[in-house]
Amino acid sequence: MNHPGADGAHRIGPYALLGRERTVGGSEVFAARTDEGSLVTVTVVAPELAADPEFRDRFRAAVEVARTLSDDFLVPVVDADADAPVPWLATRFTAGLPLRQAVDRHGPLSEPALRVLADGLARALTALHAAGMVHGEVSPDSVLLTMEGPRISAVGRVEATGGPAPSPTDDMFHLGSTVLFAASGIEPDTDALPASLRDVIDGCLYTDPPDRPTAEQLVAYLKHQNLPSLKGSWLPSSVTADMAAATAAVGSESAGGIGRGTFPPPPEFSAVAGVSRRKLIIALAGGAAVLGGTTAAFALFGDSSPAPEGRAGRPGSTARPASPSGGRSTAPTSASPSSTGGPEPVVLAGPDAVTSWSEAGKNAPTCLEASDKVVMVVSDTATSFLDAATGKSMFHPLNTTKDFRASSGTYPTAYADGVFYLLCDTPSQSGVLAAFDAAGGKAKWATNLAASDPGGGTVISMYPSTYVAVLGNTVYVCGTELKIDGKFSAKEPTTGYIRAFNAATGKPLWQVEGTDINNVLVPPTGSHLLAASAVPAKKPGRVQMIDAGRKGARGWKVSVPHASHYFTTGWPLTCYAAGLFLFAGGNGNTLFAVDAATGSEKWHQRFDAKNGDQVRIGTPFSSQDGATVYVPVGSDLVALAAADGTLQWVAVLDGASDTGTSNLFNASLRLGGKNAQCSADTVFATDSAKTLWAIDAATGRARWRYRDPGQPDVGFMWTVGGDRVFIASHLTLTAIAAHGR
């Protein structure tokens, strides 16, 4: 081991090198011993960095800051020499195993271990970021697994001259990548992430850095889930055996041992202004919430009903496309109903929209909801109400917030009969369902969603909420139940739930749950809901009626073979119109319409591609009066009469998406979310070129199109209220009339 700058072949500075452990970022890491016999870990800086004088200054400054830090998950600095021929850093020796080595030898970590890993890394980064430092080197090679949790060095990557300076958001991306590696191994697979981590780790991997959670938010996220403390080692015995062997190989007698470790308690954070901006935190804390003087009541859990066994049926569907782009060629597939005749397709082309008004705010909205008179704008700091006609503030803002942006999987707002409903947080409490009077901007009531089931003395389940909807006098909150049993498989069914509340008072009415509930359609009228469900890996799914009039009792059901897209939780992937439920079946190319009360088929319409390609229809949606059903099929949007499925018109997108592939309607991708909405006489839909189209509901011709070159990477947010559409892009809210005037 001959190293430049070492005092002899086996020494560097005052330390005798015992053995090379690993390479991190081009620098070599060694186990070493002092002359007194104490063990340390020495990192020898890469020669190309050592040749840069400015690097030495930055390295020296980083070491000085690191010496002041103290955190259970940071390995402290013992010694360093920035002026040696080859700079080096000595940190306290910690008995452990590099994450990459542990996963390569013993496979991915379990759900409890992944949670400990994510929590420990987030706590370490919280300490670093609070000190104004960025680690820059969080990776499977730099993370050390110990009996007491993960560890990273207090000094991370120090860049060479001219190199881009890493940011805290870069650290969060690397944290997400590291946890993903621990969950799936060398081939990244987000499906391998357990449900309790999937959303937040996906958030760490967002392309747009400002949309990633902070380290502090990730710690708070995990803490609010209120999971039970681990008992025993967080790592499997095979990994701890490797730790013992590695420690014995360097003759450790002062390495902290390989016994059962204890986990440091989670830190307490004070309220921090502006630490939101994120998309997908699950707010799970309890307590009493206060909204404008209204005290929140507590929701209670009812008995769950077992999921009934399915039966074979005729409709079927294929799996959803493997990528958001649909995996299509640059030439779009033109699909049409199998019946011949009917109107010719209309290629969408229209003028640029004329805005009614545009207002800039101080905080980017995280969700929107609108009536014909009022726009509710929710951010990570407040809930505001704007005049739909002018964009001016109408009422004093409320202290209800939503940290993370509405997405395809979550939609936390609803409006009905003069009342806005919001899944939100308050300064004192997370996980609240609140109702606001649209006429005065005051809170009518608020209910704590009691998002965990204690199961006696131990928390056994969590209930994150994905969206809220209103039907008559009842408000429905739908979401997913997360079992806290340490077991997880991406191939197992998901357990969903439906919780019903009195719309006038917020009092709980009933709750049902089961593996037959993944996404739920709450129609605007009637007393029947439609739950869709599936298991991954092309196993049969089903659609099933939920009888709201009988407190969620199961009704008719139809098996849907290979309907893996119905495994998606959150926004419904089905449709209601004129007393009918509509859903994809057959080989994914057929729309079935069944009676909502009985499940008997009324009609079906098959879609075929003119070029012979396989057709998979997207998420259908209906007009406000229920007379028309709109079916997105790749680049086509097809209008059918709800009564009998008769073809009305076909609108076709032209050109390419923003990535160069064929332009598709976003609603055709089966990802959920409000990608298409209707006013009284206009259909609004977004495409993969990040354009919003306003389409005449009678003819299928474009009224106008709206483009925003400066919109976020994830696209702008929008909603429809009355005869206007409202669009949020960064800090700006824009209104456009349906007819463009």
N, C-alpha and C positions, 0 to 999 in steps of 0.2 A: 504494500500500500504506500507507494511513493507519491506524495502530494506536494505540489509547488508551495513553498512557504512553510512547510512543516519542519519542525526542529527534529531532524532525523526522519527515517522512513516511516516510523510508526507513531509520530507525535505531531500535534499541532498546538501551538501555544504551550500552556502548562499541562495539556491533557494527553494521555496515552490512548491511542485509538485501538479499540478492541475488535471491531468488526463493522463492515459496511452494512447498513440496514436497508437503504432505499435511495432512490433519486427523486427529487422534487423540484420541478421547474429548472432543471439543468444543474442544480446544486446537489452535492452528495451529503447524505446524512449517515453519521456513524455513532455507534455506542462508544463511549470513552470513559476513562477513569482518572480521577485526580491522584496526585501522589499520596494523599491520605487515604485513598481507597474508595472514595465516594463516586458513584456513577453519575454521568451526565450524558446528554445527547449533543453532539457537535455537528453543525451544518457548515460545510465548506463551500464558499461562494464559487460559482462557475467562473473560470478564468477570463472569459470574454467580458463579464461584468466587472471583474476586478481591475481590468485595464482602463476603466472609465472613471476619471477623477470625480466627476459630479455624482456618480453612483455612490462613492464612498461617503460623500456628504449626506446624501439621502439615507443611506444605510445607518450612519451614525445617529441621525435625527430619529429614525424609526426605533432604534434600540433604546434611545433615551426615553421616548414616550412609552415603549413597552415595559420598561422597568417600573413605571408608575402604576401599571394595571394589575388588578387582582380579580380573577374570576375563576370559578370552579372548573370551567371547561377550556381555559387558556393555560398552556404550559408556560410557566414563568421563565424569564431570562435570568441566567446565572452569571454569564460573562460574555464579552464580545471584544473584538479588536478590528476596528474599521481601517486601521493603518498598517496592518500586517501585509506582507507581500501578497497573500491571498486572504481577504477578510474572512472571518469566521464568527459563528454565533454558538454559544453554549446555553442550553436550556436544561431544566431539571429532568433527570431521567424518569420516564414513566413506563411502567410495565404494560405492554399492550401489543396490539397487532395492527398493521396498516389495514384499512378497510378493503382495499383492492385484494390484498392477500387473503383476507378472511372470506370474501365473496368468491374469489376464484377457487379456493380450496373447498369451501363448505356450502356454497350456494347462497341465494338471496336471504336477507334477514326477514324475520317474522314481523307482523304488524306491531306488536309492542316494542320490538327492538327498533323498528323504523321510526316510531314516535319518539323514543329516547334519543335517537340519532338526530332527528330534525330539531328537537327541543334543545339539545346540548349545543349544536352548531349555531342555532339562532341566538342562544344566550351569549355564546362567545362573541359573535358578531355584534350583538347589542353593545357589549362592553367596548369593543374596538371602535365602533362607529360613534359612540358617545364621546370618545376621546379624540375624534377627528381623524381616525386612522381607517384605512381600507386594507383588508387582508390580501386579496388578489390571488390567493393560491389555494382556495378551498377545493379539494379534489379527493378522489378515492386514494391517491397516493399520500396526501398530506394529512388526512384524517386518521387518527390513531384510536382504535377501540380499546378501552380499558374496562376493568370491572366496575368502575364508578361512572361510566358513560364515555362519550366521545371526547377527544381532545384535539386542539389545533394549536400551533405555536402562536405566541403573542406577536411575533414578527412574521409577516407573510412575505409576499413578493415585493421586492423593491425594484422599480423599473430602471432600465438604462436610459441614457440621454436620448431624448427624442421619442421615446416610447409613449404611447397614449396612457394617460393616468387612469387607473381603474377607479370606479366609483362604488359606493355602497350597493347600488342596484346590480352592479356586476357581481359583487359577492353573493347577492341573493340568487342570481341566475346559477352561479356555481354551486350554491347550497342545493338548489332544486335538482341540478344535474347529478350531484353526489347522492342525494337520497334516492333519485330514480335509479341510479346504478345499483345501490344497495337493495332495491326492490326487485330489479329485473336482471341484473348481471350485465354482461358486456353489450348485449343488444337492448337498447332502451325501449321500453314498452310501458306507456302510461297506464295501460290496463292492469299492469301488475301492482300498481299502487293501491293500497287499501282505501276503502271509501272514506275513512276518517281523515285521510291525507291527500286524496286525489285532487280536490279542488285547489287547495292552497299550494301544493307543489306545482300543479299546472300553472298557477298564478306566478310563481317564481320564474317560470320559463317563458313568460310572455315576451313577445318580440319588442314591444314598446317599453323601455326601462321604467318610465314613471308609473306604469300599471302594475309593477311588481310590488308585493308587500314588503314592508321594512322588516328588519330582524325583530324589532320590538313587537310589531303586529303579529308576527308568526308565533312568538312566545305567548302573547295574549290569546291568540286563536286556540292554541293547544290547551292553555290553562282554562279557558271558558268552556271547553268540552267536558271538563270535570270528570275525567276518567279515573278509575280506581288506581291506587298506587300498585306498582309491581311488587310481587313477592318473590324473593329468590333472585338469581342472576338474570340479567336482561339478555345475556348471550347464551347460545347453546354450549353444552359441555365440550363439544369438539373444538370450538373456538377458544374456550378458556384453557383447554389442554395445550393448544398451540401457543397460547400466551406463556404458559408455564415453561414450555420447552424453550421458547425464545429467550425468556429471562434467565433460565438456567444456563443457556449457552454463553451468556456474558458474565456469569458468576455473580448474579445479583443477590445481595443480602440486604440491600437498602433501597429496593425499588418499590416499596409500597405493598409488596405481596401479591398473591393471586387468590386471595380469599374472596368471600362474598362482599361486594361493595354496597355502599349506600348512596342514594342519589341526593344531591343538594336540593334544598327546597326551591321552588320557583320564585323569582324575584317579584316584588310588588312594584307596579308602575303607577305613577300619578297620571292624571289626564294630560294628554299632550295635544295641543291644538294643531290641526292640520296633518295628522298622521294617518289620514284615511286614503283616499284616491284609489283604493283597491277594489277588486271585483267580487271576491268570493269567500269572505269570511263567514263562518257560521256562528252567529251570536247566541250563546247558550247560558248566560248567567241568570241567576234568580234575583229576587228582591222586589221592592215596590217601585214602580216607575211613576213619575209625575210629568204630565204633559199639560201645560197651560192651566195648572191647578186641578187636573183630573187625576185621581189615583187609580192605578191599574189594578184590576182584579186578577186572580190566578186561574189558569185553565187546569182542569182535572182530567185525568185519563179514564176512559171507559174500558170495558173488557174488549179484547181483540177477538175477531172472529177468525176461525181457521180458514185457510185458503182451500176452496173446493177443488176437486180433481176435474181436469178438463175432459172434453170429449172431442172426438174427431169431427171436423167440419170441412166444408168445401173451400172457403177462401184460404188463400196462402200468399206469402210474400217472400221475396229474396232479401238477402242482407243488404244493408245500406252501403253506399260507395265507401271505399277504403280511405279516401282522402276528401277533405272539404271541397276540393275542386271537382269531385265526382269521378276522377280518373278518366276523363273523356279526352278524345282527340280534339284537335283544333277545329275540326268540322263538326258543327252541332248536329245532333240527331233530331230530326223533325218527327214528332209523334202526333198521331191523330186518333180519334175514336175509330174503332174497327168498322162501324157502320159507314157506308158510302154516302156521298152527297154532302150537303151543308155548305156554309159559306167558305170562301177562300181565306187562308191565313192572312193576317194583317201584320206587316213588319213595323215594329214600333219606331216611330220617328216623330219628334216633336220639338217645339222651341224650348229654350231655357226658361226656367220658372221665373216669374216676377214675384219678389218677396213682398209680403204685406208689412212686416217690420222685422227688425233684428236688434237684439239687446245683448250687451256683454255683461257678464256677472263676475263676481270675485272668485267663485269656486266652480269647478266643472261639475255639471249634474251627474249623478249616478243612476237616476231613474226619473221618468216623466210619466204623467198621466194627465188627461185633459177632458173637460166637458166642452160644450159649445160656448161657455162663458169664462171658464177659469182653467188655468194651467197650473198644476201642482209640480213644482220643481224641487227634487230632493237631492241634497249633496251630502258630503261627509261632515258638514258643519251645521246645517239647518234645513228646514222645510219651508219653502216660500210659495206664495200663491200670486200668479200674475193674471192681469186682464187679458183674455184671449184675443181681444180686438186690438189692443195697443201694446202689449208687452210690459205695461207698467205694474208696479207692485200694488196689490190690493189690500193686504192685511199684514200685520206684524208677523215676522217669521217665527216658527215654532222650533223648539230645541230637539225635535226628532230628527234622526240622521240615518243615512244608509252608507256604510263605508265603501261598498263595492258595487260596481256598475251592473245593471241588469244585463243578462246575457241569454244565450239560447237555453241554458239550463235553469236559470232563475229569472222570475219576473215578479217583483214584490209589490206591485201596485194594481189597483182596480178602481173603477168608478161605476156607481149605479144610483139612480134616484136622488141626486143632489148630495151624495156622500162619497168622499174619497177614502180608500182603505190602503193601509201601508204596513208592510212588515219592516220594522225599524228598530233602532236603538235610541236610548236616551242617555243623558249624562250619568245616570245612576244605575242603568239596567240595560241589558241586551236581550234581544229576542222578544219583541213586543208587537202585537197586532193592534193598530190604532185606527180609529175612524174620525174623519174631519168633516165638519159641515162646510160644503162648498160655498154657501152663501155668506158665511161670516169668518171662515178660516179658523174656527175654534175646534178643539178636540171634543168629540162627543163621548168617547169612551176609549179605554185602552185595556188590553188583556195581556198578561204575561203568558207566554206560550209554554212555560214549564218544560223546557226542552230536554230534560233527562228523566229517566224512570229509575228511581232508587232501587227497586227490587229488594226491599228489606234494608239491610245495612250497607249494601254495595250498589253502586251505579251499574246497571246492566245494559242500558240502551240510551241512545241519544236520538233526538228527533229534529234534525235540521230541516228548515222550511224552504221550499223551492218557489212556490208561487201562491197567489191569493186570487180568488174569483168569487163572484156574487151571483146568486140565483134566488130571486124573490126576496124573502125575509131571512135568508141564511147566507152567511159568509163562510167560504170553504178555504182552509189552508191545507195544501198538499205538500208532501215531502217524502223523505226517506228515513227509515229506522236503521240505525247503526248499532248492531249488537257488539257489546264490549266483552268478547270472550277470547280474544287473542287469535281467532281463526279468521282467515280470509282466503278466498279464491275468486279469481276473476271469472271463473266459469260457473259460479254458484248464482242462484237467483237473488235479486234484490228485493228487500221487503220495503214496501211503501205504505203510506198512511193517508187517510183523509180525516180531517177534523172539522166539525161543523160548529158554528157559533151563531147566536142570535144577532141579526144585523142591527137591531135597535139598541141592544144592551151590551153586546160582547160576551154574554154568558155562554159557556160551552154547552152544546146540545148532545153530541155523540161523537164517537171516533171508531174507525175501523182500520185495520191494517192487514197486510198479508203479502205473500210473494206474487199474488195475482194483481198487484197494484204497483205499476211503475210510473206511468204518466196518466193523468186523469183529465177528462174533458168535462167542464162544467158548462152546460148550455145556457143560453139567455132565458129560456122558458122551460116549463115542464117540471117534472120531479124525478127525472132519471139522469144519473151521471154515467159516463162510460170510462172504464178503466182498461188500459192496454198494458200488456206485460209480455215479457219474453225472457229467456235465458240465453246467454251468448252461445257461441259454437253451433249455431244453426239448429238448435232444438226448437220444438214447437212453442209458439206463443199463443196468446188468446186476447180477444176483446170481450169484455164482460160488463153487463149493466149493473150499476149500483143504485138501489132504490132509496133515494133520499127520504121519501115519505115513510119508510120503514126503518129509519135510523141506520142506513147504510147496509141493509141486507143485500146479499148477492142475488142477482136475478139470472136471466139467460146468459149464455156464453157461447162463443164460437171459437174453435181452434184455428190458429193461423200458422201453418207450418213454416219453419225457417224465418220467422219474423224477428230477426235479431235487432232491427231498428227500434222495435217496441220495447227493447230493454232500456232505452234512453229514459232517464228520469227528468222531471221538470215539466216544461211546457208541453201540452198535449199534441199528439201527432195524428189526431182524428178530428172529425168535424160534425156539426149538427146543423140541420136545415129542415124547416117545415115538418117537425115531428120525426125526422129520420136521423140516425147515426150513419156516418160515412167513414170508410176506412179502406186502406189498400189491402188487396188480397191476390188470389191467383198466384202468378209468378212474380208478383210485385207490379204487374202491368194492368191490374183491374181494380176499378173503384166499385165497392159494394155499398148499397144503400139499404139499411134494414130499419124496420119499425122500432123506435126507441123503447116502446113498452114491451114488445113481444119478441124482438129479435128476428122476426120473419123477413125474408128478403123481399124488397119491393122492386128493385131493378139493379142491374150492374152494367158497367160500361168498360170494355177492354180497350187498351191503347196499344197501337202497333207503330213501329218505326218504319218509315218508307224505305229506308236503306237496309232493313233487316236487323238492325242492332237490337239488343235487349233493352226493353223499356222498364224503368222503375219510376212510378209516379211519386211525387213528393207529398207534402202535407196539405190536404185540401182545406179550404176555408170558404165561408159563405157570405153572401150579402147581408146587410142589416135586416132586411125584411124576410130573409130565409128563402126567397124565391129562386136564387141562383147559387150554384156551387162552382167554385173556381178550383181547377186542378193544375198545379205546376208540374210540368214534365220536361225537365232539362231546360232547353231554351224556349219552350212553349208555355203559354198560359191559356188553358182551355176553360170556357164558360159553358156550363151545362144547366139545363132546367132541373131544379131540385125535385120536381114532381115525378119526372120520368126519365131523366138523364139525357134528354134531347140536346144535341149540340147547338149552342147559340153563336159562338165565335171563337177564334183562335188568334191570339196575339203572339208574335214571334220576336225574340231578341236577335239583333244582328251584331257582328263584330266580335271582339275578343274581350276576355276578362282583364283585370289589372295584372295578371300573371302571364298573359299571352295565350291561355287556353280558351276554349269556346266560352262565350258569355252565357251564364245560366241564371235562372231565377233562384235566389237564395232559398226560397221556400221549397224548391225541388230537392234540396239536399237532405231532407229528413233530419235536420238538426234541432228543430224546435225554435222557439222564439218568435217574436212578432216581426217576421220578415214580409208579411203581407197583411194589410188591413183595409177596411172599407169605410167610406162615408155613405151618405144616402144614395149618391149616383156616381161615385168614383171609386175605382180600385187603385190602391197604392201598393207598390211592390218594389223591393230592391233587387239588384242583380249583382253578379260577381265582378262587375266593372265599377262597383261602388257608386251606382247611380240609383236614384229614387225616381220611379215612373208614376205619373198620374194617368190612369187609363179610364176612358169613358165606359161606364158599366154597360151601356146599351149597345155600343158598337165595337168595343175592343181597340179603339184607336187612342193614341196617346194625346192627352191634353197638353202635357209639358213633361220635362225631365229636370232633375236637380242634381248638380254635381258640386262637390266641394273638394278641390285639389289639396287643401290643407287639413283634411279630416284625419282623425287618429288612425293608426294602423288597423285597429279593430273595426273601423267604420264609425259613422255618426249614429247617434241614438235618435229615435223618432217615435211619435205617436200621433193619433188622429183624435180630434175633438170637434164635434159639429161638422162644419164644412171647411175645416182648416187642418193642415198637417203642421206639426211643430217638430223642429229638428235641432238637436243639441250637438255641437261640434266644438270640443275643447271648452272654452268659456262662453261661447256665443250661442244664443237661442234665437232661432229664426222661424217665422210663421209664413206659410204660403196658403193662399186660398185654393180650394179644390179645383176651381175653374181657372186659376191662374190670374185672377183679376183682383 
